[in-house]
Amino acid sequence: MRSWSNELRRRLRAEGDRGDVPGWVLVTLMTAGLVVLIWALAGEALTQVFNTAMERVLGA
């Protein structure tokens, strides 16, 4: 009878693909693109929201 840890190790070794690197690169690039787009469209409003929140927290 195999223990659960031995079975897990066996299954992990049996899989040929250890990760989808091109997929993760695409996700990372798309996320960065969305951040740039949102910042370009709403940067001024986001800055104002942040400054207002900080003023309220700091009591200024």
mmCIF file as Biopython writes it, N, C-alpha, C and O atoms, coordinates in Angstrom:
data_model
#
loop_
_atom_site.group_PDB
_atom_site.id
_atom_site.type_symbol
_atom_site.label_atom_id
_atom_site.label_alt_id
_atom_site.label_comp_id
_atom_site.label_asym_id
_atom_site.label_entity_id
_atom_site.label_seq_id
_atom_site.pdbx_PDB_ins_code
_atom_site.Cartn_x
_atom_site.Cartn_y
_atom_site.Cartn_z
_atom_site.occupancy
_atom_site.B_iso_or_equiv
_atom_site.auth_seq_id
_atom_site.auth_asym_id
_atom_site.pdbx_PDB_model_num
ATOM 1   N N  . MET A ? 1  ? 0.843  -1.187 0.000   1.0 0.0 1  A 1 
ATOM 2   C CA . MET A ? 1  ? 0.000  0.000  0.000   1.0 0.0 1  A 1 
ATOM 3   C C  . MET A ? 1  ? 0.887  1.248  0.000   1.0 0.0 1  A 1 
ATOM 4   O O  . MET A ? 1  ? 1.803  1.374  0.812   1.0 0.0 1  A 1 
ATOM 5   N N  . ARG A ? 2  ? 0.602  2.149  -0.908  1.0 0.0 2  A 1 
ATOM 6   C CA . ARG A ? 2  ? 1.386  3.375  -1.005  1.0 0.0 2  A 1 
ATOM 7   C C  . ARG A ? 2  ? 0.795  4.452  -0.110  1.0 0.0 2  A 1 
ATOM 8   O O  . ARG A ? 2  ? -0.418 4.551  0.068   1.0 0.0 2  A 1 
ATOM 9   N N  . SER A ? 3  ? 1.691  5.251  0.443   1.0 0.0 3  A 1 
ATOM 10  C CA . SER A ? 3  ? 1.209  6.387  1.227   1.0 0.0 3  A 1 
ATOM 11  C C  . SER A ? 3  ? 0.761  7.479  0.259   1.0 0.0 3  A 1 
ATOM 12  O O  . SER A ? 3  ? 1.113  7.457  -0.920  1.0 0.0 3  A 1 
ATOM 13  N N  . TRP A ? 4  ? -0.013 8.428  0.762   1.0 0.0 4  A 1 
ATOM 14  C CA . TRP A ? 4  ? -0.522 9.501  -0.097  1.0 0.0 4  A 1 
ATOM 15  C C  . TRP A ? 4  ? 0.605  10.367 -0.638  1.0 0.0 4  A 1 
ATOM 16  O O  . TRP A ? 4  ? 0.515  10.855 -1.764  1.0 0.0 4  A 1 
ATOM 17  N N  . SER A ? 5  ? 1.674  10.570 0.148   1.0 0.0 5  A 1 
ATOM 18  C CA . SER A ? 5  ? 2.784  11.398 -0.339  1.0 0.0 5  A 1 
ATOM 19  C C  . SER A ? 5  ? 3.540  10.701 -1.467  1.0 0.0 5  A 1 
ATOM 20  O O  . SER A ? 5  ? 3.948  11.349 -2.431  1.0 0.0 5  A 1 
ATOM 21  N N  . ASN A ? 6  ? 3.728  9.396  -1.355  1.0 0.0 6  A 1 
ATOM 22  C CA . ASN A ? 6  ? 4.387  8.663  -2.438  1.0 0.0 6  A 1 
ATOM 23  C C  . ASN A ? 6  ? 3.537  8.682  -3.705  1.0 0.0 6  A 1 
ATOM 24  O O  . ASN A ? 6  ? 4.062  8.807  -4.811  1.0 0.0 6  A 1 
ATOM 25  N N  . GLU A ? 7  ? 2.235  8.559  -3.538  1.0 0.0 7  A 1 
ATOM 26  C CA . GLU A ? 7  ? 1.336  8.598  -4.691  1.0 0.0 7  A 1 
ATOM 27  C C  . GLU A ? 7  ? 1.368  9.973  -5.358  1.0 0.0 7  A 1 
ATOM 28  O O  . GLU A ? 7  ? 1.368  10.072 -6.585  1.0 0.0 7  A 1 
ATOM 29  N N  . LEU A ? 8  ? 1.395  11.018 -4.557  1.0 0.0 8  A 1 
ATOM 30  C CA . LEU A ? 8  ? 1.460  12.373 -5.103  1.0 0.0 8  A 1 
ATOM 31  C C  . LEU A ? 8  ? 2.758  12.580 -5.877  1.0 0.0 8  A 1 
ATOM 32  O O  . LEU A ? 8  ? 2.742  13.118 -6.985  1.0 0.0 8  A 1 
ATOM 33  N N  . ARG A ? 9  ? 3.870  12.161 -5.305  1.0 0.0 9  A 1 
ATOM 34  C CA . ARG A ? 9  ? 5.158  12.286 -5.997  1.0 0.0 9  A 1 
ATOM 35  C C  . ARG A ? 9  ? 5.161  11.515 -7.314  1.0 0.0 9  A 1 
ATOM 36  O O  . ARG A ? 9  ? 5.677  11.998 -8.322  1.0 0.0 9  A 1 
ATOM 37  N N  . ARG A ? 10 ? 4.591  10.335 -7.299  1.0 0.0 10 A 1 
ATOM 38  C CA . ARG A ? 10 ? 4.543  9.518  -8.505  1.0 0.0 10 A 1 
ATOM 39  C C  . ARG A ? 10 ? 3.725  10.215 -9.592  1.0 0.0 10 A 1 
ATOM 40  O O  . ARG A ? 10 ? 4.118  10.219 -10.759 1.0 0.0 10 A 1 
ATOM 41  N N  . ARG A ? 11 ? 2.604  10.796 -9.218  1.0 0.0 11 A 1 
ATOM 42  C CA . ARG A ? 11 ? 1.759  11.474 -10.204 1.0 0.0 11 A 1 
ATOM 43  C C  . ARG A ? 11 ? 2.427  12.733 -10.752 1.0 0.0 11 A 1 
ATOM 44  O O  . ARG A ? 11 ? 2.329  13.022 -11.944 1.0 0.0 11 A 1 
ATOM 45  N N  . LEU A ? 12 ? 3.100  13.473 -9.889  1.0 0.0 12 A 1 
ATOM 46  C CA . LEU A ? 12 ? 3.779  14.683 -10.352 1.0 0.0 12 A 1 
ATOM 47  C C  . LEU A ? 12 ? 4.906  14.356 -11.324 1.0 0.0 12 A 1 
ATOM 48  O O  . LEU A ? 12 ? 5.112  15.072 -12.303 1.0 0.0 12 A 1 
ATOM 49  N N  . ARG A ? 13 ? 5.635  13.273 -11.053 1.0 0.0 13 A 1 
ATOM 50  C CA . ARG A ? 13 ? 6.715  12.872 -11.962 1.0 0.0 13 A 1 
ATOM 51  C C  . ARG A ? 13 ? 6.168  12.351 -13.276 1.0 0.0 13 A 1 
ATOM 52  O O  . ARG A ? 13 ? 6.819  12.483 -14.312 1.0 0.0 13 A 1 
ATOM 53  N N  . ALA A ? 14 ? 4.981  11.759 -13.251 1.0 0.0 14 A 1 
ATOM 54  C CA . ALA A ? 14 ? 4.409  11.163 -14.453 1.0 0.0 14 A 1 
ATOM 55  C C  . ALA A ? 14 ? 3.958  12.217 -15.454 1.0 0.0 14 A 1 
ATOM 56  O O  . ALA A ? 14 ? 3.912  11.948 -16.655 1.0 0.0 14 A 1 
ATOM 57  N N  . GLU A ? 15 ? 3.626  13.402 -14.981 1.0 0.0 15 A 1 
ATOM 58  C CA . GLU A ? 15 ? 3.169  14.446 -15.886 1.0 0.0 15 A 1 
ATOM 59  C C  . GLU A ? 15 ? 4.366  15.074 -16.598 1.0 0.0 15 A 1 
ATOM 60  O O  . GLU A ? 15 ? 5.327  15.502 -15.959 1.0 0.0 15 A 1 
ATOM 61  N N  . GLY A ? 16 ? 4.296  15.124 -17.916 1.0 0.0 16 A 1 
ATOM 62  C CA . GLY A ? 16 ? 5.399  15.675 -18.679 1.0 0.0 16 A 1 
ATOM 63  C C  . GLY A ? 16 ? 5.471  17.190 -18.638 1.0 0.0 16 A 1 
ATOM 64  O O  . GLY A ? 16 ? 6.561  17.760 -18.649 1.0 0.0 16 A 1 
ATOM 65  N N  . ASP A ? 17 ? 4.313  17.850 -18.589 1.0 0.0 17 A 1 
ATOM 66  C CA . ASP A ? 17 ? 4.287  19.305 -18.611 1.0 0.0 17 A 1 
ATOM 67  C C  . ASP A ? 17 ? 4.217  19.829 -17.188 1.0 0.0 17 A 1 
ATOM 68  O O  . ASP A ? 17 ? 3.238  19.588 -16.482 1.0 0.0 17 A 1 
ATOM 69  N N  . ARG A ? 18 ? 5.243  20.537 -16.768 1.0 0.0 18 A 1 
ATOM 70  C CA . ARG A ? 18 ? 5.303  21.059 -15.394 1.0 0.0 18 A 1 
ATOM 71  C C  . ARG A ? 18 ? 4.697  22.452 -15.283 1.0 0.0 18 A 1 
ATOM 72  O O  . ARG A ? 18 ? 4.673  23.021 -14.191 1.0 0.0 18 A 1 
ATOM 73  N N  . GLY A ? 19 ? 4.220  23.002 -16.359 1.0 0.0 19 A 1 
ATOM 74  C CA . GLY A ? 19 ? 3.631  24.330 -16.319 1.0 0.0 19 A 1 
ATOM 75  C C  . GLY A ? 19 ? 3.457  24.889 -17.709 1.0 0.0 19 A 1 
ATOM 76  O O  . GLY A ? 19 ? 4.111  24.458 -18.659 1.0 0.0 19 A 1 
ATOM 77  N N  . ASP A ? 20 ? 2.584  25.835 -17.813 1.0 0.0 20 A 1 
ATOM 78  C CA . ASP A ? 20 ? 2.295  26.447 -19.100 1.0 0.0 20 A 1 
ATOM 79  C C  . ASP A ? 20 ? 2.943  27.828 -19.138 1.0 0.0 20 A 1 
ATOM 80  O O  . ASP A ? 20 ? 2.275  28.841 -18.931 1.0 0.0 20 A 1 
ATOM 81  N N  . VAL A ? 21 ? 4.243  27.862 -19.403 1.0 0.0 21 A 1 
ATOM 82  C CA . VAL A ? 21 ? 4.992  29.121 -19.367 1.0 0.0 21 A 1 
ATOM 83  C C  . VAL A ? 21 ? 4.466  30.129 -20.384 1.0 0.0 21 A 1 
ATOM 84  O O  . VAL A ? 21 ? 4.245  31.280 -20.006 1.0 0.0 21 A 1 
ATOM 85  N N  . PRO A ? 22 ? 4.251  29.771 -21.648 1.0 0.0 22 A 1 
ATOM 86  C CA . PRO A ? 22 ? 3.722  30.772 -22.583 1.0 0.0 22 A 1 
ATOM 87  C C  . PRO A ? 22 ? 2.369  31.329 -22.138 1.0 0.0 22 A 1 
ATOM 88  O O  . PRO A ? 22 ? 2.087  32.509 -22.345 1.0 0.0 22 A 1 
ATOM 89  N N  . GLY A ? 23 ? 1.550  30.502 -21.540 1.0 0.0 23 A 1 
ATOM 90  C CA . GLY A ? 23 ? 0.263  30.968 -21.041 1.0 0.0 23 A 1 
ATOM 91  C C  . GLY A ? 23 ? 0.420  31.986 -19.935 1.0 0.0 23 A 1 
ATOM 92  O O  . GLY A ? 23 ? -0.284 32.996 -19.908 1.0 0.0 23 A 1 
ATOM 93  N N  . TRP A ? 24 ? 1.348  31.724 -19.015 1.0 0.0 24 A 1 
ATOM 94  C CA . TRP A ? 24 ? 1.572  32.662 -17.914 1.0 0.0 24 A 1 
ATOM 95  C C  . TRP A ? 24 ? 2.193  33.958 -18.405 1.0 0.0 24 A 1 
ATOM 96  O O  . TRP A ? 24 ? 1.907  35.027 -17.866 1.0 0.0 24 A 1 
ATOM 97  N N  . VAL A ? 25 ? 3.034  33.874 -19.413 1.0 0.0 25 A 1 
ATOM 98  C CA . VAL A ? 25 ? 3.615  35.092 -19.991 1.0 0.0 25 A 1 
ATOM 99  C C  . VAL A ? 25 ? 2.506  35.933 -20.614 1.0 0.0 25 A 1 
ATOM 100 O O  . VAL A ? 25 ? 2.480  37.152 -20.445 1.0 0.0 25 A 1 
ATOM 101 N N  . LEU A ? 26 ? 1.596  35.291 -21.329 1.0 0.0 26 A 1 
ATOM 102 C CA . LEU A ? 26 ? 0.486  36.006 -21.944 1.0 0.0 26 A 1 
ATOM 103 C C  . LEU A ? 26 ? -0.398 36.659 -20.888 1.0 0.0 26 A 1 
ATOM 104 O O  . LEU A ? 26 ? -0.791 37.816 -21.042 1.0 0.0 26 A 1 
ATOM 105 N N  . VAL A ? 27 ? -0.711 35.938 -19.824 1.0 0.0 27 A 1 
ATOM 106 C CA . VAL A ? 27 ? -1.528 36.497 -18.742 1.0 0.0 27 A 1 
ATOM 107 C C  . VAL A ? 27 ? -0.829 37.705 -18.127 1.0 0.0 27 A 1 
ATOM 108 O O  . VAL A ? 27 ? -1.469 38.722 -17.861 1.0 0.0 27 A 1 
ATOM 109 N N  . THR A ? 28 ? 0.469  37.601 -17.901 1.0 0.0 28 A 1 
ATOM 110 C CA . THR A ? 28 ? 1.229  38.709 -17.309 1.0 0.0 28 A 1 
ATOM 111 C C  . THR A ? 28 ? 1.224  39.933 -18.220 1.0 0.0 28 A 1 
ATOM 112 O O  . THR A ? 28 ? 1.016  41.053 -17.753 1.0 0.0 28 A 1 
ATOM 113 N N  . LEU A ? 29 ? 1.452  39.726 -19.509 1.0 0.0 29 A 1 
ATOM 114 C CA . LEU A ? 29 ? 1.458  40.846 -20.454 1.0 0.0 29 A 1 
ATOM 115 C C  . LEU A ? 29 ? 0.078  41.489 -20.578 1.0 0.0 29 A 1 
ATOM 116 O O  . LEU A ? 29 ? -0.032 42.712 -20.660 1.0 0.0 29 A 1 
ATOM 117 N N  . MET A ? 30 ? -0.968 40.676 -20.591 1.0 0.0 30 A 1 
ATOM 118 C CA . MET A ? 30 ? -2.318 41.223 -20.682 1.0 0.0 30 A 1 
ATOM 119 C C  . MET A ? 30 ? -2.669 42.016 -19.428 1.0 0.0 30 A 1 
ATOM 120 O O  . MET A ? 30 ? -3.311 43.062 -19.515 1.0 0.0 30 A 1 
ATOM 121 N N  . THR A ? 31 ? -2.253 41.527 -18.266 1.0 0.0 31 A 1 
ATOM 122 C CA . THR A ? 31 ? -2.504 42.248 -17.021 1.0 0.0 31 A 1 
ATOM 123 C C  . THR A ? 31 ? -1.778 43.586 -17.021 1.0 0.0 31 A 1 
ATOM 124 O O  . THR A ? 31 ? -2.350 44.610 -16.647 1.0 0.0 31 A 1 
ATOM 125 N N  . ALA A ? 32 ? -0.526 43.576 -17.439 1.0 0.0 32 A 1 
ATOM 126 C CA . ALA A ? 32 ? 0.235  44.826 -17.512 1.0 0.0 32 A 1 
ATOM 127 C C  . ALA A ? 32 ? -0.427 45.796 -18.489 1.0 0.0 32 A 1 
ATOM 128 O O  . ALA A ? 32 ? -0.491 46.997 -18.223 1.0 0.0 32 A 1 
ATOM 129 N N  . GLY A ? 33 ? -0.911 45.290 -19.603 1.0 0.0 33 A 1 
ATOM 130 C CA . GLY A ? 33 ? -1.603 46.135 -20.570 1.0 0.0 33 A 1 
ATOM 131 C C  . GLY A ? 33 ? -2.868 46.755 -19.995 1.0 0.0 33 A 1 
ATOM 132 O O  . GLY A ? 33 ? -3.153 47.928 -20.234 1.0 0.0 33 A 1 
ATOM 133 N N  . LEU A ? 34 ? -3.625 45.968 -19.238 1.0 0.0 34 A 1 
ATOM 134 C CA . LEU A ? 34 ? -4.836 46.500 -18.602 1.0 0.0 34 A 1 
ATOM 135 C C  . LEU A ? 34 ? -4.503 47.582 -17.586 1.0 0.0 34 A 1 
ATOM 136 O O  . LEU A ? 34 ? -5.198 48.595 -17.501 1.0 0.0 34 A 1 
ATOM 137 N N  . VAL A ? 35 ? -3.447 47.369 -16.821 1.0 0.0 35 A 1 
ATOM 138 C CA . VAL A ? 35 ? -3.039 48.375 -15.834 1.0 0.0 35 A 1 
ATOM 139 C C  . VAL A ? 35 ? -2.675 49.682 -16.534 1.0 0.0 35 A 1 
ATOM 140 O O  . VAL A ? 35 ? -3.091 50.755 -16.097 1.0 0.0 35 A 1 
ATOM 141 N N  . VAL A ? 36 ? -1.913 49.602 -17.598 1.0 0.0 36 A 1 
ATOM 142 C CA . VAL A ? 36 ? -1.519 50.808 -18.342 1.0 0.0 36 A 1 
ATOM 143 C C  . VAL A ? 36 ? -2.748 51.499 -18.926 1.0 0.0 36 A 1 
ATOM 144 O O  . VAL A ? 36 ? -2.857 52.724 -18.869 1.0 0.0 36 A 1 
ATOM 145 N N  . LEU A ? 37 ? -3.667 50.726 -19.483 1.0 0.0 37 A 1 
ATOM 146 C CA . LEU A ? 37 ? -4.878 51.297 -20.072 1.0 0.0 37 A 1 
ATOM 147 C C  . LEU A ? 37 ? -5.737 51.988 -19.017 1.0 0.0 37 A 1 
ATOM 148 O O  . LEU A ? 37 ? -6.189 53.113 -19.226 1.0 0.0 37 A 1 
ATOM 149 N N  . ILE A ? 38 ? -5.963 51.324 -17.890 1.0 0.0 38 A 1 
ATOM 150 C CA . ILE A ? 38 ? -6.764 51.920 -16.813 1.0 0.0 38 A 1 
ATOM 151 C C  . ILE A ? 38 ? -6.083 53.170 -16.275 1.0 0.0 38 A 1 
ATOM 152 O O  . ILE A ? 38 ? -6.739 54.182 -16.028 1.0 0.0 38 A 1 
ATOM 153 N N  . TRP A ? 39 ? -4.774 53.102 -16.095 1.0 0.0 39 A 1 
ATOM 154 C CA . TRP A ? 39 ? -4.037 54.268 -15.583 1.0 0.0 39 A 1 
ATOM 155 C C  . TRP A ? 39 ? -4.139 55.443 -16.559 1.0 0.0 39 A 1 
ATOM 156 O O  . TRP A ? 39 ? -4.284 56.589 -16.136 1.0 0.0 39 A 1 
ATOM 157 N N  . ALA A ? 40 ? -4.064 55.162 -17.859 1.0 0.0 40 A 1 
ATOM 158 C CA . ALA A ? 40 ? -4.153 56.230 -18.858 1.0 0.0 40 A 1 
ATOM 159 C C  . ALA A ? 40 ? -5.545 56.858 -18.882 1.0 0.0 40 A 1 
ATOM 160 O O  . ALA A ? 40 ? -5.680 58.071 -19.041 1.0 0.0 40 A 1 
ATOM 161 N N  . LEU A ? 41 ? -6.566 56.040 -18.726 1.0 0.0 41 A 1 
ATOM 162 C CA . LEU A ? 41 ? -7.935 56.549 -18.798 1.0 0.0 41 A 1 
ATOM 163 C C  . LEU A ? 41 ? -8.403 57.202 -17.507 1.0 0.0 41 A 1 
ATOM 164 O O  . LEU A ? 41 ? -9.132 58.193 -17.539 1.0 0.0 41 A 1 
ATOM 165 N N  . ALA A ? 42 ? -7.987 56.651 -16.365 1.0 0.0 42 A 1 
ATOM 166 C CA . ALA A ? 42 ? -8.545 57.104 -15.088 1.0 0.0 42 A 1 
ATOM 167 C C  . ALA A ? 42 ? -7.482 57.516 -14.083 1.0 0.0 42 A 1 
ATOM 168 O O  . ALA A ? 42 ? -7.766 57.595 -12.888 1.0 0.0 42 A 1 
ATOM 169 N N  . GLY A ? 43 ? -6.278 57.779 -14.537 1.0 0.0 43 A 1 
ATOM 170 C CA . GLY A ? 43 ? -5.181 58.099 -13.628 1.0 0.0 43 A 1 
ATOM 171 C C  . GLY A ? 43 ? -5.449 59.299 -12.748 1.0 0.0 43 A 1 
ATOM 172 O O  . GLY A ? 43 ? -5.181 59.266 -11.547 1.0 0.0 43 A 1 
ATOM 173 N N  . GLU A ? 44 ? -5.975 60.356 -13.337 1.0 0.0 44 A 1 
ATOM 174 C CA . GLU A ? 44 ? -6.229 61.573 -12.566 1.0 0.0 44 A 1 
ATOM 175 C C  . GLU A ? 44 ? -7.305 61.334 -11.505 1.0 0.0 44 A 1 
ATOM 176 O O  . GLU A ? 44 ? -7.163 61.776 -10.364 1.0 0.0 44 A 1 
ATOM 177 N N  . ALA A ? 45 ? -8.374 60.640 -11.877 1.0 0.0 45 A 1 
ATOM 178 C CA . ALA A ? 45 ? -9.445 60.352 -10.919 1.0 0.0 45 A 1 
ATOM 179 C C  . ALA A ? 45 ? -8.949 59.426 -9.811  1.0 0.0 45 A 1 
ATOM 180 O O  . ALA A ? 45 ? -9.289 59.617 -8.643  1.0 0.0 45 A 1 
ATOM 181 N N  . LEU A ? 46 ? -8.150 58.430 -10.170 1.0 0.0 46 A 1 
ATOM 182 C CA . LEU A ? 46 ? -7.612 57.512 -9.159  1.0 0.0 46 A 1 
ATOM 183 C C  . LEU A ? 46 ? -6.680 58.241 -8.200  1.0 0.0 46 A 1 
ATOM 184 O O  . LEU A ? 46 ? -6.681 57.967 -7.000  1.0 0.0 46 A 1 
ATOM 185 N N  . THR A ? 47 ? -5.892 59.163 -8.723  1.0 0.0 47 A 1 
ATOM 186 C CA . THR A ? 47 ? -5.002 59.950 -7.870  1.0 0.0 47 A 1 
ATOM 187 C C  . THR A ? 47 ? -5.804 60.792 -6.889  1.0 0.0 47 A 1 
ATOM 188 O O  . THR A ? 47 ? -5.451 60.889 -5.714  1.0 0.0 47 A 1 
ATOM 189 N N  . GLN A ? 48 ? -6.874 61.397 -7.367  1.0 0.0 48 A 1 
ATOM 190 C CA . GLN A ? 48 ? -7.722 62.210 -6.498  1.0 0.0 48 A 1 
ATOM 191 C C  . GLN A ? 48 ? -8.387 61.354 -5.418  1.0 0.0 48 A 1 
ATOM 192 O O  . GLN A ? 48 ? -8.457 61.764 -4.259  1.0 0.0 48 A 1 
ATOM 193 N N  . VAL A ? 49 ? -8.869 60.183 -5.784  1.0 0.0 49 A 1 
ATOM 194 C CA . VAL A ? 49 ? -9.478 59.274 -4.802  1.0 0.0 49 A 1 
ATOM 195 C C  . VAL A ? 49 ? -8.453 58.888 -3.744  1.0 0.0 49 A 1 
ATOM 196 O O  . VAL A ? 49 ? -8.757 58.879 -2.552  1.0 0.0 49 A 1 
ATOM 197 N N  . PHE A ? 50 ? -7.245 58.570 -4.178  1.0 0.0 50 A 1 
ATOM 198 C CA . PHE A ? 50 ? -6.191 58.198 -3.235  1.0 0.0 50 A 1 
ATOM 199 C C  . PHE A ? 50 ? -5.858 59.354 -2.300  1.0 0.0 50 A 1 
ATOM 200 O O  . PHE A ? 50 ? -5.757 59.166 -1.088  1.0 0.0 50 A 1 
ATOM 201 N N  . ASN A ? 51 ? -5.688 60.543 -2.856  1.0 0.0 51 A 1 
ATOM 202 C CA . ASN A ? 51 ? -5.346 61.706 -2.028  1.0 0.0 51 A 1 
ATOM 203 C C  . ASN A ? 51 ? -6.445 62.020 -1.021  1.0 0.0 51 A 1 
ATOM 204 O O  . ASN A ? 51 ? -6.155 62.339 0.132   1.0 0.0 51 A 1 
ATOM 205 N N  . THR A ? 52 ? -7.698 61.932 -1.442  1.0 0.0 52 A 1 
ATOM 206 C CA . THR A ? 52 ? -8.817 62.174 -0.530  1.0 0.0 52 A 1 
ATOM 207 C C  . THR A ? 52 ? -8.830 61.146 0.593   1.0 0.0 52 A 1 
ATOM 208 O O  . THR A ? 52 ? -9.037 61.496 1.755   1.0 0.0 52 A 1 
ATOM 209 N N  . ALA A ? 53 ? -8.612 59.885 0.252   1.0 0.0 53 A 1 
ATOM 210 C CA . ALA A ? 53 ? -8.590 58.832 1.270   1.0 0.0 53 A 1 
ATOM 211 C C  . ALA A ? 53 ? -7.456 59.053 2.263   1.0 0.0 53 A 1 
ATOM 212 O O  . ALA A ? 53 ? -7.641 58.879 3.468   1.0 0.0 53 A 1 
ATOM 213 N N  . MET A ? 54 ? -6.280 59.436 1.763   1.0 0.0 54 A 1 
ATOM 214 C CA . MET A ? 54 ? -5.147 59.677 2.656   1.0 0.0 54 A 1 
ATOM 215 C C  . MET A ? 54 ? -5.411 60.869 3.575   1.0 0.0 54 A 1 
ATOM 216 O O  . MET A ? 54 ? -5.052 60.838 4.752   1.0 0.0 54 A 1 
ATOM 217 N N  . GLU A ? 55 ? -6.033 61.908 3.045   1.0 0.0 55 A 1 
ATOM 218 C CA . GLU A ? 55 ? -6.365 63.067 3.879   1.0 0.0 55 A 1 
ATOM 219 C C  . GLU A ? 55 ? -7.322 62.675 5.001   1.0 0.0 55 A 1 
ATOM 220 O O  . GLU A ? 55 ? -7.180 63.138 6.133   1.0 0.0 55 A 1 
ATOM 221 N N  . ARG A ? 56 ? -8.291 61.827 4.686   1.0 0.0 56 A 1 
ATOM 222 C CA . ARG A ? 56 ? -9.243 61.382 5.709   1.0 0.0 56 A 1 
ATOM 223 C C  . ARG A ? 56 ? -8.565 60.522 6.767   1.0 0.0 56 A 1 
ATOM 224 O O  . ARG A ? 56 ? -8.863 60.645 7.956   1.0 0.0 56 A 1 
ATOM 225 N N  . VAL A ? 57 ? -7.660 59.656 6.340   1.0 0.0 57 A 1 
ATOM 226 C CA . VAL A ? 57 ? -6.963 58.776 7.291   1.0 0.0 57 A 1 
ATOM 227 C C  . VAL A ? 57 ? -6.029 59.586 8.178   1.0 0.0 57 A 1 
ATOM 228 O O  . VAL A ? 57 ? -5.969 59.363 9.387   1.0 0.0 57 A 1 
ATOM 229 N N  . LEU A ? 58 ? -5.305 60.519 7.587   1.0 0.0 58 A 1 
ATOM 230 C CA . LEU A ? 58 ? -4.321 61.300 8.334   1.0 0.0 58 A 1 
ATOM 231 C C  . LEU A ? 58 ? -4.946 62.479 9.073   1.0 0.0 58 A 1 
ATOM 232 O O  . LEU A ? 58 ? -4.289 63.112 9.899   1.0 0.0 58 A 1 
ATOM 233 N N  . GLY A ? 59 ? -6.196 62.772 8.782   1.0 0.0 59 A 1 
ATOM 234 C CA . GLY A ? 59 ? -6.882 63.860 9.465   1.0 0.0 59 A 1 
ATOM 235 C C  . GLY A ? 59 ? -6.450 65.234 9.013   1.0 0.0 59 A 1 
ATOM 236 O O  . GLY A ? 59 ? -6.583 66.203 9.761   1.0 0.0 59 A 1 
ATOM 237 N N  . ALA A ? 60 ? -5.943 65.333 7.823   1.0 0.0 60 A 1 
ATOM 238 C CA . ALA A ? 60 ? -5.458 66.632 7.315   1.0 0.0 60 A 1 
ATOM 239 C C  . ALA A ? 60 ? -6.580 67.441 6.716   1.0 0.0 60 A 1 
ATOM 240 O O  . ALA A ? 60 ? -6.354 68.555 6.243   1.0 0.0 60 A 1 
#
